[in-house]
Amino acid sequence: MCFNETNGRISKLMSMIKALPINLSNLQKTVLQQIVRGTTNPYRLVRRAKLILAAASGESNSSISRRLELDRVQVRQWRSRWFEEREKLSAAEEQQVTEKALMVLIKGILSDRPRPGTTKSFTVEQVVQIVAIACEECEKSDRPVSHWTPSELADEAIKRGIVEKISPRSVGRFLKRSDITSTSRSLLVKCQN
C-alpha cells in the first residue's frame, strides 16, 4: 500500500467520524458572542469562540476548518473539549452564576492547557536561602575559597539540603535578579563587606 492510498483512507475515515453535537444555552451563546465581539480579547480565544458558535449552529468540522483556517484536528479537539465541559457549564448555570463568572469559566475552557516541560523548580524561600548563603563568609562553611562563586554556592545549597540539585547558572540568575545593578560577583563582595 502506498502513502497516497493510506493518506486517502485516513482522510476518508476522519470524515466519517461523527462530529460531537454542541448545544448552547442562551446565556452561553451570549457570552461566546461577547468574546467574539470583544476588541481586547486574544485572537486565539476569539477564534475558538467562533468555532464553538459555528459547531452549535450545526456547521461541519470541515466547513469550520476552512472558514476559520484551522486544521480539522484542531476543530475536533476544541469541539471535544467543549463537549467534555458541558456538565460543568450546565451546573454553573443551574447555580445561577453571574454572566461574569460564566465568562471566566468559558474563557478557561477555551484557553490552552498547561504544556509539558519543566516546572518552576525553586521556591521563593529556597532562592532567599541561597542568596543568604552568598552573604555569609566562605570560611564559616569550611570552604577552601576566598569568595563565593555560583558553583560553590550551588554545592553549598545542596550540602545544606536547601535544594536537591541546582546548577551554578541558576544560582547566578538568582544573584543577578537583585535590585543591585552590578554583577553577581559585586553582590557577593557587597554582602561580605
CYANA upper distance limits for C-alpha pairs under 8 A (distance plus 0.5 A):
  1 MET  CA      5 GLU  CA      6.92
  1 MET  CA      6 THR  CA      7.34
  2 CYS  CA      6 THR  CA      6.91
  3 PHE  CA      7 ASN  CA      6.42
  4 ASN  CA      8 GLY  CA      6.40
  5 GLU  CA      9 ARG  CA      6.68
  6 THR  CA     10 ILE  CA      6.71
  7 ASN  CA     11 SER  CA      6.63
  8 GLY  CA     12 LYS  CA      6.63
  9 ARG  CA     13 LEU  CA      6.59
 10 ILE  CA     14 MET  CA      6.59
 11 SER  CA     15 SER  CA      6.78
 12 LYS  CA     16 MET  CA      6.83
 13 LEU  CA     17 ILE  CA      7.04
 19 ALA  CA     60 SER  CA      7.74
 19 ALA  CA     61 ASN  CA      7.43
 19 ALA  CA     76 ARG  CA      7.85
 20 LEU  CA     79 ARG  CA      7.30
 20 LEU  CA     80 SER  CA      7.21
 20 LEU  CA     83 PHE  CA      7.57
 21 PRO  CA     55 ALA  CA      8.00
 21 PRO  CA     56 ALA  CA      7.69
 21 PRO  CA     58 GLY  CA      8.38
 21 PRO  CA     83 PHE  CA      8.08
 22 ILE  CA     52 ILE  CA      7.99
 22 ILE  CA     55 ALA  CA      6.56
 22 ILE  CA     56 ALA  CA      5.22
 22 ILE  CA     58 GLY  CA      8.48
 22 ILE  CA     79 ARG  CA      7.88
 22 ILE  CA     82 TRP  CA      8.21
 22 ILE  CA     83 PHE  CA      7.00
 23 ASN  CA     56 ALA  CA      6.02
 24 LEU  CA     28 GLN  CA      6.26
 24 LEU  CA     29 LYS  CA      6.44
 24 LEU  CA     56 ALA  CA      7.00
 25 SER  CA     29 LYS  CA      6.68
 26 ASN  CA     30 THR  CA      6.62
 27 LEU  CA     31 VAL  CA      6.69
 27 LEU  CA     99 GLU  CA      8.03
 28 GLN  CA     32 LEU  CA      6.63
 28 GLN  CA    102 LEU  CA      8.25
 29 LYS  CA     33 GLN  CA      6.61
 29 LYS  CA     53 LEU  CA      7.61
 30 THR  CA     34 GLN  CA      6.72
 31 VAL  CA     35 ILE  CA      6.83
 31 VAL  CA     99 GLU  CA      7.79
 31 VAL  CA    102 LEU  CA      8.08
 31 VAL  CA    103 MET  CA      6.54
 32 LEU  CA     36 VAL  CA      6.83
 32 LEU  CA     49 ALA  CA      6.02
 32 LEU  CA     50 LYS  CA      8.12
 32 LEU  CA     53 LEU  CA      7.69
 32 LEU  CA    106 ILE  CA      8.38
 33 GLN  CA     37 ARG  CA      6.66
 33 GLN  CA     49 ALA  CA      7.99
 33 GLN  CA     50 LYS  CA      8.46
 33 GLN  CA     53 LEU  CA      8.48
 34 GLN  CA     38 GLY  CA      6.37
 35 ILE  CA     41 ASN  CA      7.25
 35 ILE  CA     45 LEU  CA      8.06
 35 ILE  CA     46 VAL  CA      6.50
 35 ILE  CA     49 ALA  CA      7.25
 36 VAL  CA     41 ASN  CA      8.41
 36 VAL  CA     46 VAL  CA      5.38
 36 VAL  CA     47 ARG  CA      8.06
 36 VAL  CA     49 ALA  CA      6.83
 36 VAL  CA     50 LYS  CA      7.08
 41 ASN  CA     45 LEU  CA      7.20
 41 ASN  CA     46 VAL  CA      7.11
 42 PRO  CA     46 VAL  CA      6.95
 43 TYR  CA     47 ARG  CA      6.62
 44 ARG  CA     48 ARG  CA      6.65
 45 LEU  CA     49 ALA  CA      6.67
 45 LEU  CA    107 LYS  CA      7.85
 45 LEU  CA    110 LEU  CA      6.80
 45 LEU  CA    111 SER  CA      7.35
 46 VAL  CA     50 LYS  CA      6.69
 47 ARG  CA     51 LEU  CA      6.66
 47 ARG  CA     68 LEU  CA      7.58
 48 ARG  CA     52 ILE  CA      6.83
 48 ARG  CA     78 TRP  CA      7.74
 48 ARG  CA    110 LEU  CA      6.92
 49 ALA  CA     53 LEU  CA      6.74
 49 ALA  CA    110 LEU  CA      7.90
 50 LYS  CA     54 ALA  CA      6.55
 51 LEU  CA     55 ALA  CA      6.61
 51 LEU  CA     64 ILE  CA      7.07
 51 LEU  CA     68 LEU  CA      8.06
 51 LEU  CA     75 VAL  CA      7.67
 51 LEU  CA     78 TRP  CA      8.35
 51 LEU  CA     79 ARG  CA      8.32
 52 ILE  CA     56 ALA  CA      6.58
 52 ILE  CA     78 TRP  CA      8.17
 52 ILE  CA     79 ARG  CA      7.08
 52 ILE  CA     82 TRP  CA      8.13
 53 LEU  CA     57 SER  CA      6.81
 54 ALA  CA     58 GLY  CA      7.15
 54 ALA  CA     59 GLU  CA      6.03
 54 ALA  CA     64 ILE  CA      7.31
 55 ALA  CA     59 GLU  CA      5.66
 55 ALA  CA     60 SER  CA      7.33
 55 ALA  CA     61 ASN  CA      7.99
 55 ALA  CA     64 ILE  CA      8.10
 55 ALA  CA     79 ARG  CA      7.75
 59 GLU  CA     63 SER  CA      6.89
 59 GLU  CA     64 ILE  CA      7.06
 60 SER  CA     64 ILE  CA      6.72
 61 ASN  CA     65 SER  CA      6.38
 61 ASN  CA     72 ARG  CA      6.64
 61 ASN  CA     75 VAL  CA      6.57
 61 ASN  CA     76 ARG  CA      7.26
 62 SER  CA     66 ARG  CA      6.74
 62 SER  CA     72 ARG  CA      6.67
 63 SER  CA     67 ARG  CA      6.64
 64 ILE  CA     68 LEU  CA      6.38
 64 ILE  CA     69 GLU  CA      8.38
 64 ILE  CA     70 LEU  CA      8.20
 64 ILE  CA     75 VAL  CA      7.67
 65 SER  CA     69 GLU  CA      6.01
 65 SER  CA     70 LEU  CA      5.21
 65 SER  CA     71 ASP  CA      6.21
 65 SER  CA     72 ARG  CA      5.86
 65 SER  CA     75 VAL  CA      6.84
 66 ARG  CA     70 LEU  CA      7.16
 70 LEU  CA     74 GLN  CA      6.93
 70 LEU  CA     75 VAL  CA      7.31
 71 ASP  CA     75 VAL  CA      7.06
 72 ARG  CA     76 ARG  CA      6.65
 73 VAL  CA     77 GLN  CA      6.54
 74 GLN  CA     78 TRP  CA      6.73
 75 VAL  CA     79 ARG  CA      6.56
 76 ARG  CA     80 SER  CA      6.35
 77 GLN  CA     81 ARG  CA      6.60
 78 TRP  CA     82 TRP  CA      6.64
 78 TRP  CA    110 LEU  CA      8.13
 79 ARG  CA     83 PHE  CA      6.63
 80 SER  CA     84 GLU  CA      6.63
 81 ARG  CA     85 GLU  CA      6.86
 81 ARG  CA    109 ILE  CA      7.94
 82 TRP  CA     86 ARG  CA      6.73
 82 TRP  CA    109 ILE  CA      7.51
 82 TRP  CA    110 LEU  CA      8.44
 85 GLU  CA     89 LEU  CA      6.86
 85 GLU  CA    109 ILE  CA      7.93
 86 ARG  CA     90 SER  CA      6.61
 87 GLU  CA     91 ALA  CA      6.50
 88 LYS  CA     92 ALA  CA      6.70
 89 LEU  CA     93 GLU  CA      6.85
 89 LEU  CA    102 LEU  CA      8.30
 89 LEU  CA    105 LEU  CA      8.24
 89 LEU  CA    106 ILE  CA      8.49
 90 SER  CA     94 GLU  CA      6.63
 91 ALA  CA     95 GLN  CA      6.77
 92 ALA  CA     96 GLN  CA      6.95
 92 ALA  CA     97 VAL  CA      6.32
 92 ALA  CA    102 LEU  CA      7.73
 93 GLU  CA     97 VAL  CA      6.29
 93 GLU  CA    102 LEU  CA      8.30
 97 VAL  CA    101 ALA  CA      6.51
 97 VAL  CA    102 LEU  CA      6.98
 98 THR  CA    102 LEU  CA      6.77
 99 GLU  CA    103 MET  CA      6.58
100 LYS  CA    104 VAL  CA      6.95
101 ALA  CA    105 LEU  CA      6.85
102 LEU  CA    106 ILE  CA      6.59
103 MET  CA    107 LYS  CA      6.54
104 VAL  CA    108 GLY  CA      6.65
105 LEU  CA    109 ILE  CA      6.87
106 ILE  CA    110 LEU  CA      6.72
107 LYS  CA    111 SER  CA      6.50
122 PHE  CA    126 GLN  CA      6.59
122 PHE  CA    127 VAL  CA      7.21
122 PHE  CA    163 VAL  CA      8.41
123 THR  CA    127 VAL  CA      6.95
124 VAL  CA    128 VAL  CA      6.67
125 GLU  CA    129 GLN  CA      6.66
126 GLN  CA    130 ILE  CA      6.72
126 GLN  CA    162 ILE  CA      6.67
126 GLN  CA    163 VAL  CA      7.64
127 VAL  CA    131 VAL  CA      6.72
127 VAL  CA    174 PHE  CA      7.19
128 VAL  CA    132 ALA  CA      6.55
129 GLN  CA    133 ILE  CA      6.80
129 GLN  CA    162 ILE  CA      7.91
130 ILE  CA    134 ALA  CA      7.03
130 ILE  CA    153 LEU  CA      7.64
130 ILE  CA    157 ALA  CA      6.76
130 ILE  CA    162 ILE  CA      8.30
130 ILE  CA    171 VAL  CA      8.07
131 VAL  CA    135 CYS  CA      7.15
131 VAL  CA    174 PHE  CA      7.81
131 VAL  CA    175 LEU  CA      7.13
132 ALA  CA    136 GLU  CA      7.21
133 ILE  CA    153 LEU  CA      7.67
133 ILE  CA    157 ALA  CA      8.38
134 ALA  CA    148 TRP  CA      6.93
134 ALA  CA    153 LEU  CA      7.31
134 ALA  CA    188 LEU  CA      6.34
134 ALA  CA    191 CYS  CA      7.73
135 CYS  CA    188 LEU  CA      6.71
135 CYS  CA    191 CYS  CA      5.02
135 CYS  CA    192 GLN  CA      6.17
136 GLU  CA    140 LYS  CA      7.92
136 GLU  CA    191 CYS  CA      7.86
136 GLU  CA    192 GLN  CA      6.97
137 GLU  CA    141 SER  CA      8.03
137 GLU  CA    147 HIS  CA      8.15
137 GLU  CA    192 GLN  CA      6.76
138 CYS  CA    142 ASP  CA      7.32
138 CYS  CA    143 ARG  CA      6.20
138 CYS  CA    144 PRO  CA      8.26
138 CYS  CA    145 VAL  CA      7.15
138 CYS  CA    146 SER  CA      7.18
138 CYS  CA    147 HIS  CA      6.69
138 CYS  CA    148 TRP  CA      7.02
139 GLU  CA    143 ARG  CA      6.22
139 GLU  CA    144 PRO  CA      7.72
139 GLU  CA    145 VAL  CA      8.14
139 GLU  CA    146 SER  CA      8.34
141 SER  CA    156 GLU  CA      8.46
147 HIS  CA    188 LEU  CA      8.26
147 HIS  CA    189 VAL  CA      8.38
148 TRP  CA    152 GLU  CA      6.46
148 TRP  CA    153 LEU  CA      6.79
148 TRP  CA    188 LEU  CA      7.37
149 THR  CA    153 LEU  CA      6.61
149 THR  CA    185 ARG  CA      8.08
150 PRO  CA    154 ALA  CA      6.58
150 PRO  CA    168 PRO  CA      5.24
150 PRO  CA    169 ARG  CA      7.51
150 PRO  CA    171 VAL  CA      6.04
150 PRO  CA    172 GLY  CA      6.08
151 SER  CA    155 ASP  CA      6.83
151 SER  CA    167 SER  CA      7.93
151 SER  CA    168 PRO  CA      5.10
151 SER  CA    171 VAL  CA      8.36
152 GLU  CA    156 GLU  CA      6.64
152 GLU  CA    168 PRO  CA      8.38
153 LEU  CA    157 ALA  CA      6.56
153 LEU  CA    168 PRO  CA      7.92
153 LEU  CA    171 VAL  CA      7.59
154 ALA  CA    158 ILE  CA      6.86
154 ALA  CA    165 LYS  CA      8.43
154 ALA  CA    166 ILE  CA      6.41
154 ALA  CA    167 SER  CA      6.74
154 ALA  CA    168 PRO  CA      6.03
154 ALA  CA    171 VAL  CA      6.89
155 ASP  CA    159 LYS  CA      6.60
156 GLU  CA    160 ARG  CA      6.57
157 ALA  CA    161 GLY  CA      6.77
157 ALA  CA    162 ILE  CA      5.82
157 ALA  CA    163 VAL  CA      6.69
158 ILE  CA    162 ILE  CA      6.50
158 ILE  CA    163 VAL  CA      5.85
158 ILE  CA    164 GLU  CA      6.25
158 ILE  CA    165 LYS  CA      6.61
158 ILE  CA    166 ILE  CA      7.91
166 ILE  CA    170 SER  CA      7.13
166 ILE  CA    171 VAL  CA      7.94
167 SER  CA    171 VAL  CA      7.11
168 PRO  CA    172 GLY  CA      6.66
169 ARG  CA    173 ARG  CA      6.80
170 SER  CA    174 PHE  CA      6.84
171 VAL  CA    175 LEU  CA      6.87
172 GLY  CA    176 LYS  CA      6.69
172 GLY  CA    184 SER  CA      7.08
173 ARG  CA    177 ARG  CA      6.72
174 PHE  CA    178 SER  CA      7.80
175 LEU  CA    184 SER  CA      5.67
175 LEU  CA    187 LEU  CA      7.72
176 LYS  CA    180 ILE  CA      8.38
176 LYS  CA    182 SER  CA      8.46
176 LYS  CA    183 THR  CA      6.80
176 LYS  CA    184 SER  CA      5.75
180 ILE  CA    187 LEU  CA      7.65
182 SER  CA    186 SER  CA      6.57
182 SER  CA    187 LEU  CA      7.63
183 THR  CA    187 LEU  CA      7.12
184 SER  CA    188 LEU  CA      6.86
185 ARG  CA    189 VAL  CA      6.79
186 SER  CA    190 LYS  CA      6.43
187 LEU  CA    191 CYS  CA      6.58
188 LEU  CA    192 GLN  CA      6.79
189 VAL  CA    193 ASN  CA      6.86
